[in-house]
Amino acid sequence: MIDFNATIHTVFLEHTKRYPKMETQDYVKLLFQHTFGPAHFSSGLNPERVKNYLMKELETFQPYAQTPYVESVGNGYVRVSLACLVDGILSFDNLIECFLASAKRSDETHNTFKAQFIAHLEALKSDYDFQPWIAYFNRQGIVPIRHSDLYKTHYFPHYRLVKQSLLNKYIDVDMLMKRFITGGLQ
């Protein structure tokens, strides 16, 4: 069994190093993605709407040079930078296919992850200021959150969250985790 806290601490450290202006909200989002993947999109997911939204997002895409084409959020999920589409590394249709397949979850599984998510926040609250977020989720229920304004301003996050195992069908994920949008290996 994987030690969750060691795994998420490693992910947090990697992201803190790459994105030093991360705020508590961004750590909570990262933990949410680590726990749920893109499952919050599974309710009423319309493939045509997903495609249209992605095309619109590509119009405003700005790369952040310190972002790898693919980066792990742990638990088998990766963020795929839209630079993979712009630079011709991955096709639009393949990214959509991976995203849609990654978002599928049963309600039973989702309910299990809700309990895990709160437990993980509780376990990590001594290292991160998660208490206000725990109270928020207890009041509102488990809902996805956005990146902080500071994070969006500095790092231009444009990606899709997918299962790494699905993405491996189309690209060499391990190699792309080392290759940054600027094109050079780090």
LOVOVO-267807 format. One line per 3 residues: number of its first residue (from 1); their letters; for each residue x, y, z of N, C-alpha, C, O, CB. Coordinates in nm, 3 decimals. Glycine has a CB too. Example, Ala and Ser with C-alpha at 12.3 -4.5 7.8 and 13.67 -1.06 7.14 Angstrom:
LOVOVO-267807
1 = as = 1.319/-0.569/0.780/1.230/-0.450/0.780/1.320/-0.330/0.780/1.424/-0.332/0.846/1.131/-0.447/0.905  1.285/-0.225/0.708/1.367/-0.106/0.714/1.290/0.003/0.787/1.341/0.114/0.804/1.408/-0.060/0.572
end
This chain:
LOVOVO-267807
1 = mid = 0.084/-0.120/0.000/0.000/0.000/0.000/0.088/0.125/0.000/0.187/0.132/0.073/-0.095/0.000/0.123  0.053/0.222/-0.080/0.128/0.348/-0.089/0.097/0.434/0.033/-0.020/0.449/0.070/0.094/0.425/-0.221  0.200/0.490/0.094/0.181/0.581/0.206/0.136/0.715/0.147/0.214/0.788/0.087/0.313/0.597/0.291
4 = fna = 0.007/0.745/0.166/-0.050/0.864/0.103/0.026/0.990/0.142/0.062/1.070/0.056/-0.197/0.879/0.141  0.052/1.009/0.271/0.113/1.134/0.316/0.251/1.154/0.256/0.286/1.265/0.218/0.122/1.136/0.467  0.331/1.047/0.246/0.463/1.060/0.183/0.447/1.097/0.036/0.520/1.181/-0.016/0.543/0.929/0.198
7 = tih = 0.353/1.034/-0.030/0.330/1.061/-0.171/0.285/1.205/-0.193/0.341/1.275/-0.278/0.227/0.964/-0.227  0.187/1.250/-0.120/0.136/1.386/-0.142/0.239/1.490/-0.097/0.249/1.596/-0.158/0.002/1.407/-0.068  0.315/1.461/0.007/0.421/1.554/0.047/0.523/1.569/-0.065/0.569/1.679/-0.092/0.490/1.506/0.178
10 = tvf = 0.559/1.460/-0.130/0.653/1.466/-0.241/0.596/1.551/-0.354/0.667/1.635/-0.410/0.687/1.325/-0.292  0.471/1.529/-0.388/0.404/1.608/-0.492/0.400/1.755/-0.452/0.431/1.842/-0.533/0.260/1.555/-0.519  0.363/1.783/-0.327/0.360/1.922/-0.280/0.498/1.988/-0.292/0.508/2.102/-0.336/0.311/1.927/-0.133
13 = leh = 0.602/1.916/-0.254/0.737/1.972/-0.261/0.778/2.002/-0.405/0.836/2.107/-0.433/0.839/1.876/-0.197  0.748/1.910/-0.496/0.781/1.932/-0.637/0.708/2.055/-0.691/0.768/2.138/-0.760/0.744/1.808/-0.721  0.581/2.067/-0.658/0.503/2.181/-0.709/0.545/2.311/-0.641/0.546/2.416/-0.705/0.352/2.157/-0.687
16 = tkr = 0.580/2.305/-0.514/0.628/2.426/-0.443/0.756/2.478/-0.507/0.774/2.598/-0.522/0.651/2.397/-0.294  0.843/2.386/-0.543/0.969/2.425/-0.607/0.944/2.488/-0.744/1.006/2.589/-0.778/1.062/2.303/-0.623  0.853/2.432/-0.820/0.824/2.481/-0.955/0.737/2.607/-0.951/0.752/2.695/-1.035/0.754/2.371/-1.036
19 = ypk = 0.647/2.614/-0.853/0.551/2.724/-0.844/0.558/2.787/-0.704/0.468/2.766/-0.623/0.406/2.675/-0.875  0.663/2.862/-0.674/0.683/2.911/-0.537/0.574/3.007/-0.487/0.566/3.032/-0.367/0.815/2.981/-0.528  0.493/3.060/-0.574/0.387/3.151/-0.531/0.254/3.079/-0.503/0.150/3.143/-0.490/0.366/3.257/-0.638
22 = met = 0.259/2.946/-0.493/0.138/2.870/-0.460/0.083/2.917/-0.326/0.157/2.943/-0.231/0.168/2.718/-0.456  -0.048/2.928/-0.321/-0.116/2.962/-0.196/-0.188/2.838/-0.144/-0.197/2.737/-0.213/-0.216/3.080/-0.217  -0.239/2.846/-0.022/-0.308/2.733/0.038/-0.416/2.678/-0.055/-0.432/2.557/-0.068/-0.370/2.773/0.173
25 = qdy = -0.489/2.767/-0.118/-0.594/2.727/-0.212/-0.539/2.636/-0.323/-0.606/2.542/-0.365/-0.660/2.850/-0.274  -0.418/2.664/-0.369/-0.357/2.584/-0.476/-0.316/2.446/-0.426/-0.321/2.348/-0.500/-0.236/2.657/-0.534  -0.274/2.438/-0.300/-0.243/2.307/-0.242/-0.370/2.224/-0.226/-0.370/2.103/-0.249/-0.173/2.324/-0.104
28 = vkl = -0.478/2.290/-0.187/-0.605/2.219/-0.174/-0.650/2.169/-0.311/-0.698/2.056/-0.323/-0.714/2.310/-0.111  -0.636/2.252/-0.413/-0.672/2.209/-0.549/-0.586/2.090/-0.591/-0.637/1.993/-0.648/-0.655/2.326/-0.649  -0.456/2.096/-0.563/-0.366/1.987/-0.597/-0.406/1.859/-0.524/-0.406/1.751/-0.584/-0.220/2.025/-0.562
31 = lfq = -0.440/1.870/-0.397/-0.485/1.754/-0.321/-0.617/1.701/-0.377/-0.637/1.579/-0.385/-0.501/1.791/-0.172  -0.706/1.791/-0.416/-0.833/1.751/-0.478/-0.806/1.672/-0.606/-0.865/1.566/-0.628/-0.922/1.875/-0.509  -0.717/1.724/-0.690/-0.684/1.655/-0.815/-0.616/1.521/-0.788/-0.642/1.424/-0.858/-0.594/1.743/-0.902
34 = htf = -0.532/1.517/-0.688/-0.464/1.393/-0.650/-0.567/1.287/-0.606/-0.553/1.169/-0.638/-0.362/1.419/-0.536  -0.667/1.330/-0.535/-0.768/1.238/-0.480/-0.873/1.199/-0.583/-0.902/1.081/-0.599/-0.835/1.300/-0.360  -0.930/1.297/-0.652/-1.044/1.274/-0.740/-1.009/1.264/-0.888/-1.089/1.214/-0.967/-1.144/1.382/-0.721
37 = gpa = -0.891/1.313/-0.927/-0.865/1.323/-1.070/-0.966/1.422/-1.128/-1.007/1.515/-1.058/-0.875/1.182/-1.141  -1.007/1.404/-1.253/-1.106/1.495/-1.312/-1.250/1.448/-1.290/-1.339/1.486/-1.366/-1.079/1.511/-1.461  -1.273/1.365/-1.188/-1.405/1.304/-1.169/-1.517/1.405/-1.147/-1.633/1.375/-1.174/-1.400/1.209/-1.051
40 = hfs = -1.485/1.525/-1.099/-1.591/1.623/-1.076/-1.655/1.668/-1.207/-1.761/1.731/-1.206/-1.535/1.745/-1.001  -1.593/1.637/-1.318/-1.651/1.669/-1.448/-1.745/1.560/-1.498/-1.816/1.580/-1.597/-1.542/1.692/-1.550  -1.747/1.445/-1.432/-1.818/1.329/-1.486/-1.969/1.348/-1.491/-2.036/1.286/-1.573/-1.786/1.208/-1.405
43 = sgl = -2.023/1.431/-1.406/-2.168/1.452/-1.404/-2.212/1.532/-1.527/-2.176/1.649/-1.542/-2.210/1.524/-1.274  -2.288/1.468/-1.613/-2.340/1.536/-1.731/-2.235/1.578/-1.831/-2.251/1.680/-1.898/-2.417/1.655/-1.690  -2.128/1.504/-1.841/-2.019/1.538/-1.931/-2.062/1.526/-2.076/-2.105/1.419/-2.121/-1.897/1.449/-1.904
46 = npe = -2.051/1.635/-2.149/-2.090/1.638/-2.288/-1.963/1.652/-2.374/-1.897/1.756/-2.369/-2.189/1.756/-2.316  -1.928/1.549/-2.451/-1.803/1.553/-2.529/-1.792/1.674/-2.622/-1.684/1.730/-2.637/-1.791/1.427/-2.612  -1.902/1.714/-2.681/-1.897/1.830/-2.772/-1.866/1.958/-2.695/-1.790/2.042/-2.741/-2.031/1.845/-2.848
49 = rvk = -1.926/1.970/-2.577/-1.900/2.087/-2.493/-1.754/2.089/-2.445/-1.692/2.195/-2.439/-1.996/2.088/-2.372  -1.701/1.971/-2.412/-1.562/1.960/-2.370/-1.470/2.007/-2.483/-1.375/2.081/-2.459/-1.528/1.814/-2.329  -1.498/1.963/-2.606/-1.418/2.003/-2.722/-1.424/2.154/-2.744/-1.322/2.219/-2.765/-1.465/1.930/-2.848
52 = nyl = -1.545/2.209/-2.738/-1.562/2.353/-2.761/-1.490/2.435/-2.655/-1.427/2.536/-2.687/-1.710/2.389/-2.762  -1.499/2.392/-2.530/-1.433/2.465/-2.422/-1.281/2.460/-2.440/-1.212/2.561/-2.419/-1.472/2.406/-2.285  -1.229/2.345/-2.479/-1.085/2.331/-2.500/-1.039/2.420/-2.617/-0.934/2.484/-2.607/-1.049/2.184/-2.528
55 = mke = -1.114/2.423/-2.724/-1.078/2.511/-2.838/-1.075/2.656/-2.795/-0.985/2.731/-2.834/-1.177/2.493/-2.956  -1.173/2.697/-2.715/-1.177/2.835/-2.668/-1.059/2.864/-2.575/-0.999/2.971/-2.582/-1.310/2.862/-2.594  -1.025/2.769/-2.490/-0.912/2.788/-2.400/-0.780/2.798/-2.476/-0.691/2.874/-2.437/-0.904/2.674/-2.299
58 = let = -0.767/2.723/-2.583/-0.645/2.729/-2.664/-0.622/2.868/-2.724/-0.507/2.907/-2.748/-0.653/2.625/-2.777  -0.729/2.942/-2.747/-0.717/3.078/-2.802/-0.644/3.172/-2.706/-0.580/3.267/-2.750/-0.855/3.134/-2.834  -0.654/3.146/-2.575/-0.590/3.233/-2.476/-0.469/3.169/-2.411/-0.414/3.223/-2.315/-0.690/3.272/-2.369
61 = fqp = -0.426/3.055/-2.462/-0.316/2.980/-2.401/-0.187/3.061/-2.402/-0.148/3.117/-2.505/-0.294/2.848/-2.474  -0.123/3.068/-2.285/0.009/3.129/-2.271/0.097/3.028/-2.198/0.061/2.985/-2.088/0.002/3.267/-2.193  0.209/2.989/-2.254/0.294/2.892/-2.185/0.372/2.955/-2.070/0.412/3.072/-2.077/0.391/2.828/-2.283
64 = yaq = 0.394/2.877/-1.966/0.483/2.915/-1.857/0.605/2.824/-1.868/0.592/2.702/-1.858/0.412/2.902/-1.714  0.722/2.882/-1.889/0.841/2.806/-1.926/0.884/2.700/-1.825/0.950/2.604/-1.864/0.954/2.900/-1.948  0.849/2.714/-1.699/0.891/2.617/-1.599/0.796/2.497/-1.587/0.818/2.407/-1.506/0.903/2.684/-1.465
67 = tpy = 0.692/2.497/-1.668/0.596/2.387/-1.663/0.638/2.277/-1.760/0.662/2.304/-1.878/0.454/2.437/-1.697  0.645/2.154/-1.712/0.673/2.045/-1.805/0.549/2.018/-1.891/0.438/2.057/-1.854/0.716/1.916/-1.729  0.569/1.953/-2.002/0.454/1.917/-2.085/0.354/1.833/-2.006/0.233/1.847/-2.021/0.501/1.841/-2.211
70 = ves = 0.407/1.746/-1.923/0.323/1.659/-1.839/0.381/1.662/-1.699/0.501/1.645/-1.681/0.317/1.512/-1.896  0.295/1.683/-1.598/0.344/1.680/-1.460/0.250/1.601/-1.371/0.128/1.608/-1.385/0.362/1.822/-1.406  0.309/1.527/-1.281/0.233/1.439/-1.193/0.166/1.517/-1.081/0.223/1.612/-1.026/0.324/1.333/-1.134
73 = vgn = 0.044/1.477/-1.049/-0.022/1.523/-0.927/-0.035/1.405/-0.831/-0.099/1.415/-0.726/-0.163/1.585/-0.958  0.026/1.293/-0.869/0.025/1.174/-0.786/-0.101/1.091/-0.806/-0.195/1.132/-0.874/0.037/1.212/-0.641  -0.099/0.974/-0.747/-0.216/0.886/-0.748/-0.254/0.842/-0.889/-0.370/0.808/-0.915/-0.334/0.955/-0.683
76 = gyv = -0.158/0.842/-0.982/-0.184/0.798/-1.118/-0.238/0.904/-1.212/-0.271/0.874/-1.326/-0.280/0.686/-1.115  -0.247/1.029/-1.165/-0.299/1.138/-1.248/-0.187/1.234/-1.287/-0.091/1.254/-1.213/-0.410/1.215/-1.173  -0.201/1.292/-1.406/-0.106/1.391/-1.455/-0.181/1.511/-1.514/-0.292/1.498/-1.565/-0.011/1.329/-1.560
79 = rvs = -0.117/1.626/-1.506/-0.164/1.745/-1.575/-0.095/1.746/-1.711/0.028/1.738/-1.718/-0.135/1.877/-1.493  -0.172/1.757/-1.817/-0.118/1.764/-1.952/-0.131/1.909/-1.998/-0.241/1.959/-2.019/-0.192/1.665/-2.051  -0.017/1.975/-2.013/-0.018/2.114/-2.059/-0.076/2.122/-2.199/-0.053/2.034/-2.282/0.124/2.174/-2.055
82 = lac = -0.152/2.228/-2.225/-0.205/2.248/-2.360/-0.093/2.273/-2.460/-0.115/2.271/-2.581/-0.305/2.364/-2.361  0.029/2.298/-2.409/0.144/2.310/-2.499/0.165/2.180/-2.577/0.220/2.183/-2.687/0.271/2.345/-2.419  0.122/2.068/-2.522/0.131/1.940/-2.596/0.051/1.946/-2.726/0.090/1.886/-2.826/0.081/1.823/-2.509
85 = lvd = -0.060/2.018/-2.724/-0.141/2.034/-2.845/-0.076/2.136/-2.939/-0.061/2.111/-3.058/-0.285/2.079/-2.809  -0.038/2.249/-2.883/0.020/2.358/-2.962/0.148/2.312/-3.032/0.173/2.349/-3.147/0.048/2.479/-2.873  0.229/2.233/-2.962/0.358/2.187/-3.016/0.347/2.056/-3.093/0.448/2.001/-3.136/0.458/2.171/-2.904
88 = gil = 0.226/2.006/-3.111/0.205/1.886/-3.192/0.249/1.755/-3.129/0.271/1.656/-3.199/0.275/1.902/-3.320  0.263/1.753/-2.998/0.306/1.632/-2.928/0.190/1.534/-2.910/0.209/1.412/-2.911/0.366/1.669/-2.791  0.072/1.588/-2.892/-0.048/1.509/-2.869/-0.160/1.567/-2.953/-0.171/1.689/-2.967/-0.087/1.506/-2.717
91 = sfd = -0.243/1.481/-3.008/-0.355/1.533/-3.088/-0.469/1.579/-2.997/-0.486/1.531/-2.885/-0.406/1.426/-3.186  -0.545/1.672/-3.048/-0.662/1.726/-2.980/-0.757/1.612/-2.942/-0.803/1.604/-2.828/-0.733/1.831/-3.070  -0.788/1.526/-3.038/-0.882/1.416/-3.015/-0.831/1.317/-2.911/-0.910/1.265/-2.831/-0.910/1.343/-3.145
94 = nli = -0.701/1.290/-2.911/-0.646/1.197/-2.811/-0.653/1.255/-2.670/-0.680/1.182/-2.574/-0.502/1.162/-2.846  -0.628/1.386/-2.657/-0.640/1.448/-2.525/-0.785/1.443/-2.478/-0.810/1.412/-2.362/-0.589/1.594/-2.529  -0.878/1.474/-2.565/-1.021/1.468/-2.529/-1.058/1.327/-2.486/-1.126/1.307/-2.385/-1.110/1.514/-2.648
97 = ecf = -1.013/1.229/-2.561/-1.044/1.088/-2.528/-0.990/1.051/-2.390/-1.061/0.989/-2.310/-0.984/0.994/-2.635  -0.866/1.087/-2.362/-0.806/1.058/-2.232/-0.881/1.129/-2.119/-0.907/1.070/-2.014/-0.658/1.100/-2.230  -0.915/1.255/-2.141/-0.986/1.332/-2.039/-1.123/1.271/-2.009/-1.158/1.252/-1.893/-1.002/1.478/-2.085
100 = las = -1.199/1.241/-2.113/-1.333/1.185/-2.093/-1.327/1.050/-2.021/-1.406/1.023/-1.931/-1.405/1.171/-2.227  -1.233/0.966/-2.062/-1.220/0.835/-1.999/-1.173/0.849/-1.854/-1.214/0.771/-1.767/-1.121/0.746/-2.078  -1.088/0.947/-1.826/-1.037/0.968/-1.690/-1.144/1.019/-1.596/-1.136/0.996/-1.475/-0.921/1.064/-1.693
103 = akr = -1.242/1.089/-1.649/-1.345/1.151/-1.566/-1.453/1.054/-1.521/-1.535/1.088/-1.436/-1.409/1.264/-1.640  -1.456/0.935/-1.575/-1.562/0.839/-1.541/-1.536/0.777/-1.404/-1.429/0.722/-1.378/-1.571/0.728/-1.647  -1.636/0.787/-1.318/-1.632/0.727/-1.185/-1.775/0.695/-1.142/-1.869/0.762/-1.184/-1.563/0.821/-1.082
106 = sde = -1.790/0.596/-1.060/-1.922/0.565/-1.005/-1.949/0.654/-0.884/-1.855/0.707/-0.823/-1.932/0.415/-0.966  -2.075/0.671/-0.849/-2.109/0.749/-0.730/-2.052/0.686/-0.604/-2.009/0.757/-0.513/-2.261/0.763/-0.717  -2.050/0.553/-0.599/-1.997/0.484/-0.482/-1.849/0.516/-0.464/-1.805/0.546/-0.353/-2.017/0.333/-0.496
109 = thn = -1.774/0.511/-0.572/-1.631/0.544/-0.566/-1.613/0.690/-0.526/-1.527/0.722/-0.445/-1.562/0.517/-0.702  -1.695/0.778/-0.582/-1.685/0.920/-0.553/-1.709/0.945/-0.403/-1.637/1.024/-0.342/-1.785/1.000/-0.638  -1.808/0.879/-0.344/-1.837/0.896/-0.202/-1.721/0.848/-0.116/-1.691/0.909/-0.012/-1.964/0.822/-0.165
112 = tfk = -1.656/0.741/-0.157/-1.540/0.692/-0.084/-1.428/0.795/-0.087/-1.362/0.819/0.013/-1.490/0.558/-0.144  -1.408/0.857/-0.203/-1.302/0.956/-0.217/-1.334/1.082/-0.137/-1.242/1.149/-0.089/-1.281/0.991/-0.363  -1.461/1.116/-0.121/-1.496/1.232/-0.039/-1.444/1.215/0.104/-1.384/1.306/0.161/-1.649/1.253/-0.037
115 = aqf = -1.468/1.097/0.160/-1.422/1.069/0.296/-1.270/1.072/0.303/-1.213/1.124/0.398/-1.476/0.932/0.345  -1.204/1.016/0.202/-1.058/1.016/0.197/-1.003/1.158/0.189/-0.906/1.192/0.256/-1.008/0.934/0.078  -1.067/1.240/0.107/-1.020/1.377/0.088/-1.019/1.454/0.220/-0.920/1.519/0.254/-1.109/1.450/-0.015
118 = iah = -1.129/1.446/0.295/-1.136/1.514/0.424/-1.032/1.455/0.520/-0.967/1.529/0.594/-1.278/1.501/0.485  -1.016/1.324/0.519/-0.916/1.260/0.606/-0.775/1.309/0.570/-0.693/1.331/0.659/-0.923/1.106/0.594  -0.747/1.324/0.442/-0.615/1.373/0.400/-0.594/1.518/0.441/-0.485/1.554/0.485/-0.600/1.359/0.248
121 = lea = -0.697/1.600/0.428/-0.685/1.739/0.472/-0.656/1.742/0.623/-0.570/1.818/0.668/-0.815/1.818/0.440  -0.727/1.661/0.699/-0.705/1.655/0.844/-0.562/1.612/0.875/-0.497/1.670/0.963/-0.805/1.558/0.909  -0.513/1.509/0.804/-0.380/1.457/0.830/-0.270/1.558/0.797/-0.164/1.558/0.859/-0.358/1.330/0.750
124 = lks = -0.296/1.643/0.700/-0.194/1.739/0.654/-0.210/1.877/0.715/-0.128/1.965/0.689/-0.199/1.750/0.504  -0.314/1.899/0.796/-0.342/2.034/0.842/-0.234/2.093/0.932/-0.225/2.215/0.946/-0.472/2.036/0.916  -0.151/2.009/0.994/-0.044/2.063/1.077/0.069/2.124/0.993/0.141/2.213/1.039/0.012/1.954/1.169
127 = dyd = 0.084/2.075/0.869/0.188/2.127/0.781/0.139/2.240/0.691/0.218/2.322/0.644/0.244/2.015/0.696  0.009/2.244/0.666/-0.051/2.344/0.577/-0.174/2.400/0.647/-0.237/2.331/0.728/-0.089/2.282/0.437  -0.208/2.523/0.617/-0.322/2.587/0.685/-0.453/2.543/0.619/-0.519/2.621/0.550/-0.308/2.743/0.680
130 = fqp = -0.490/2.417/0.642/-0.609/2.361/0.578/-0.735/2.373/0.662/-0.843/2.342/0.613/-0.585/2.216/0.545  -0.725/2.416/0.788/-0.843/2.419/0.875/-0.959/2.500/0.815/-1.073/2.455/0.819/-0.806/2.476/1.010  -0.932/2.620/0.758/-1.044/2.693/0.697/-1.108/2.617/0.580/-1.228/2.626/0.557/-0.996/2.830/0.648
133 = wia = -1.026/2.542/0.507/-1.079/2.465/0.395/-1.160/2.345/0.443/-1.261/2.309/0.382/-0.965/2.418/0.304  -1.116/2.284/0.551/-1.192/2.173/0.609/-1.330/2.223/0.650/-1.431/2.158/0.623/-1.118/2.110/0.732  -1.334/2.339/0.716/-1.462/2.397/0.756/-1.547/2.431/0.633/-1.668/2.408/0.633/-1.439/2.525/0.842
136 = yfn = -1.484/2.485/0.531/-1.555/2.519/0.407/-1.620/2.395/0.345/-1.738/2.396/0.312/-1.458/2.584/0.306  -1.541/2.287/0.330/-1.593/2.165/0.269/-1.699/2.099/0.356/-1.791/2.036/0.304/-1.481/2.067/0.242  -1.687/2.112/0.488/-1.791/2.058/0.575/-1.923/2.134/0.560/-2.030/2.076/0.573/-1.746/2.063/0.721
139 = rqg = -1.914/2.264/0.532/-2.035/2.346/0.509/-2.091/2.327/0.369/-2.211/2.307/0.352/-2.004/2.495/0.532  -2.004/2.333/0.267/-2.046/2.335/0.127/-2.055/2.197/0.062/-2.116/2.181/-0.043/-1.953/2.421/0.048  -1.993/2.099/0.125/-1.975/1.971/0.059/-1.845/1.977/-0.020/-1.784/2.083/-0.032/-2.097/1.936/-0.034
142 = ivp = -1.805/1.863/-0.073/-1.679/1.858/-0.148/-1.705/1.908/-0.289/-1.771/1.843/-0.369/-1.621/1.713/-0.150  -1.653/2.025/-0.316/-1.669/2.086/-0.448/-1.531/2.124/-0.500/-1.443/2.160/-0.422/-1.764/2.212/-0.442  -1.511/2.116/-0.631/-1.381/2.155/-0.685/-1.360/2.305/-0.669/-1.455/2.383/-0.664/-1.370/2.116/-0.833
145 = irh = -1.234/2.344/-0.662/-1.200/2.485/-0.651/-1.103/2.522/-0.762/-1.043/2.435/-0.826/-1.139/2.517/-0.511  -1.090/2.649/-0.784/-1.000/2.699/-0.889/-0.864/2.733/-0.828/-0.848/2.739/-0.706/-1.061/2.823/-0.959  -0.767/2.754/-0.916/-0.638/2.805/-0.870/-0.659/2.945/-0.814/-0.753/3.015/-0.852/-0.533/2.806/-0.985
148 = sdl = -0.570/2.985/-0.724/-0.574/3.121/-0.670/-0.545/3.222/-0.781/-0.484/3.187/-0.883/-0.473/3.138/-0.553  -0.588/3.344/-0.761/-0.561/3.449/-0.860/-0.411/3.469/-0.877/-0.363/3.491/-0.989/-0.628/3.581/-0.818  -0.336/3.462/-0.767/-0.191/3.479/-0.775/-0.130/3.369/-0.861/-0.043/3.397/-0.944/-0.128/3.477/-0.632
151 = ykt = -0.173/3.246/-0.844/-0.123/3.134/-0.922/-0.155/3.155/-1.070/-0.069/3.137/-1.156/-0.183/3.000/-0.871  -0.279/3.192/-1.099/-0.320/3.213/-1.239/-0.240/3.326/-1.304/-0.202/3.316/-1.420/-0.471/3.245/-1.246  -0.215/3.433/-1.230/-0.140/3.547/-1.283/0.005/3.512/-1.315/0.059/3.559/-1.415/-0.145/3.661/-1.184
154 = hyf = 0.067/3.430/-1.231/0.209/3.399/-1.249/0.237/3.278/-1.336/0.339/3.273/-1.404/0.271/3.378/-1.116  0.146/3.179/-1.336/0.180/3.052/-1.399/0.090/3.012/-1.517/0.117/2.910/-1.581/0.175/2.945/-1.297  -0.013/3.087/-1.545/-0.098/3.063/-1.663/-0.138/2.915/-1.677/-0.106/2.852/-1.778/-0.025/3.108/-1.789
157 = phy = -0.205/2.858/-1.578/-0.236/2.715/-1.583/-0.338/2.680/-1.692/-0.455/2.717/-1.683/-0.287/2.668/-1.448  -0.292/2.611/-1.792/-0.378/2.561/-1.900/-0.341/2.415/-1.921/-0.240/2.383/-1.984/-0.361/2.646/-2.033  -0.423/2.328/-1.868/-0.394/2.185/-1.876/-0.522/2.105/-1.865/-0.629/2.158/-1.835/-0.294/2.143/-1.766
160 = rlv = -0.510/1.976/-1.890/-0.618/1.882/-1.863/-0.561/1.773/-1.774/-0.449/1.726/-1.794/-0.678/1.822/-1.997  -0.639/1.734/-1.678/-0.601/1.629/-1.584/-0.650/1.495/-1.638/-0.768/1.479/-1.669/-0.659/1.657/-1.442  -0.558/1.400/-1.650/-0.594/1.268/-1.704/-0.519/1.158/-1.628/-0.423/1.185/-1.556/-0.561/1.259/-1.856
163 = kqs = -0.566/1.036/-1.644/-0.494/0.921/-1.589/-0.370/0.897/-1.674/-0.377/0.892/-1.797/-0.586/0.794/-1.586  -0.258/0.884/-1.608/-0.133/0.862/-1.680/-0.139/0.735/-1.763/-0.086/0.731/-1.873/-0.016/0.855/-1.582  -0.203/0.631/-1.711/-0.210/0.503/-1.783/-0.281/0.518/-1.917/-0.247/0.448/-2.013/-0.280/0.398/-1.698
166 = lln = -0.380/0.607/-1.926/-0.450/0.630/-2.053/-0.365/0.712/-2.149/-0.363/0.686/-2.269/-0.584/0.702/-2.028  -0.294/0.809/-2.095/-0.210/0.896/-2.177/-0.092/0.818/-2.237/-0.046/0.850/-2.346/-0.159/1.013/-2.094  -0.044/0.718/-2.165/0.069/0.638/-2.211/0.043/0.570/-2.345/0.138/0.532/-2.414/0.104/0.533/-2.108
169 = kyi = -0.083/0.555/-2.383/-0.115/0.497/-2.514/-0.067/0.585/-2.628/-0.042/0.536/-2.738/-0.266/0.473/-2.526  -0.055/0.715/-2.604/-0.029/0.811/-2.711/0.109/0.876/-2.706/0.165/0.910/-2.810/-0.132/0.917/-2.707  0.163/0.893/-2.587/0.292/0.961/-2.575/0.376/0.896/-2.465/0.323/0.822/-2.382/0.272/1.112/-2.545
172 = dvd = 0.505/0.924/-2.466/0.596/0.876/-2.363/0.589/0.975/-2.246/0.660/1.076/-2.243/0.744/0.862/-2.419  0.504/0.944/-2.151/0.478/1.035/-2.040/0.603/1.059/-1.957/0.632/1.173/-1.921/0.366/0.981/-1.952  0.676/0.954/-1.926/0.796/0.970/-1.842/0.896/1.068/-1.905/0.954/1.150/-1.835/0.863/0.835/-1.820
175 = mlm = 0.915/1.059/-2.036/1.006/1.151/-2.104/0.952/1.294/-2.100/1.029/1.388/-2.078/1.029/1.106/-2.250  0.823/1.311/-2.119/0.766/1.446/-2.123/0.759/1.511/-1.986/0.745/1.633/-1.976/0.628/1.441/-2.184  0.767/1.432/-1.879/0.771/1.492/-1.745/0.904/1.563/-1.723/0.916/1.647/-1.634/0.749/1.384/-1.637
178 = krf = 1.004/1.530/-1.804/1.137/1.591/-1.793/1.157/1.701/-1.896/1.256/1.774/-1.891/1.246/1.486/-1.808  1.065/1.711/-1.989/1.080/1.809/-2.096/0.988/1.927/-2.070/0.868/1.910/-2.047/1.050/1.746/-2.234  1.045/2.044/-2.074/0.969/2.163/-2.039/0.924/2.236/-2.166/0.980/2.216/-2.274/1.053/2.257/-1.950
181 = itg = 0.825/2.319/-2.150/0.762/2.385/-2.263/0.863/2.463/-2.346/0.843/2.480/-2.467/0.653/2.477/-2.214  0.969/2.511/-2.285/1.071/2.584/-2.361/1.141/2.493/-2.460/1.212/2.541/-2.548/1.173/2.646/-2.267  1.119/2.361/-2.447/1.176/2.266/-2.541/1.301/2.196/-2.491/1.338/2.092/-2.544/1.207/2.335/-2.668
184 = glq = 1.366/2.252/-2.390/1.489/2.190/-2.341/1.463/2.090/-2.231/1.368/2.103/-2.154/1.583/2.296/-2.290  1.548/1.990/-2.225/1.538/1.895/-2.115/1.597/1.959/-1.991/1.699/2.027/-1.997/1.611/1.761/-2.148  1.532/1.937/-1.879/1.578/1.995/-1.752/1.650/1.891/-1.669/1.696/1.921/-1.559/1.460/2.053/-1.672
end
